[in-house]
């Protein structure tokens, strides 16, 4: 029998990975040449959701180096505003996946009270 909690738990695990990817992107926003990653969530039957990570190879901005040589350096391709939106949507999705787990817990508590 498939547990009714499997989709929610799979979603929570996938969202944890997405949160870790976003945190890594934010932590490396000032690292020259860093390429951000993206977590892609996909529906999986019967488990609920799977996550894959992929590197985004878009170029960062080109800025002159500080040594006056006329050379340029490439900044990271991380946009903080995009990462903040990812954090907000991940937080809301996490809350939504946690709600069935809380409801299941309350139902089991009520059933145990009936037998106890």
N, C-alpha and C positions, 0 to 999 in steps of 0.2 A: 504494500500500500504506500502511495506517495503521501508524504506529510504535507498538510496545507501550509506549513511554515517554510517549505523549501524555496518557493519563489521569493519570499521576503528576505530570507537569510542570504540567498544568492545575490539579491539586489544590494543588501547591506555590504556584503563582501566586495562586490564590484564597485560600489560607491567609495569604499575605503581605498581601493586602488586608484580610483579617479582623484580622490583627495590627495593621495601621496604624489601623484604625477603633477597636480597643480602646485602643491607645496614645493616640489623640486624646481618647477619652472620659476616660481617667485624667488626662491633662494638664489637662483642663478641669473637673475635679471641684469645684474651689473657685470657678468662674466663675458668678456669679449669673445665673439665667435660661438657662443653657446646656442644650440638649436633646441627649441622647445619640443616637448612631447605632448601627445594628445591621447587620452583614454577614450576608446570607442566602445560603447555599450551596445550589445546585440541580444535580441531575444533568443532564448534557447529552450527547447521543449524537451523534457518536462521540468528542467531545473529553474527556469525563470529568466536568467540573464547571465551573459558572460562578458568579459572585458578583455580587450586587446589594447596594447599601447603601440603607438606609431610615432616616429620622429617626423617633425615638420621641417623641411629643408628650405624654407623661404629665407632670403637673405636679410640680415639686419641692416641697420643704417651704416653708412660709411662716414667716418669722422677722421679729421687729421690727427696724427700722433702728436704727442706733447713735446717731442724732441726737436721740432723745427726742421726735420729732414724732408718734409713734403710728402711723406708716405701717409697712407690711410690705414685705419683699423676698422674692422667690422664689429659692431655691437651685437648683442644678443637679439634674437627675433621675438622676444617675449614682450607682450603688451600687457601692462598691469591691469588696465581696465577690462580686458578680456578675461584675465585670470580671476579678477574679483567677481565677475558675472558667473564664471564657472564655480567659484566657491559658494555663491548664493544659491545657484540651482542645485548643486550637489547637497547642500545643507537641507533644502526643501525636499528633495527626493529621498534623502536619508530619513527625515521625519515621516514621510509618507510610507516608507517601507517598514519603519519601526512600529507604526500604529497597529497593523494586524498582529504583530507579536505581542503587543500590550493587551490587545483584545483577547487573544488566545489565552494569555496568562490569567486574565480575569475570569474567563469562562471555566478554565480548569480549576481555579480557586473555588468558584461556585459549585462545581460538580463535586469537588472534594468535601465541601461543607455539607452538601446533601447526604453524602455517605458517612460523614463523621459525626 
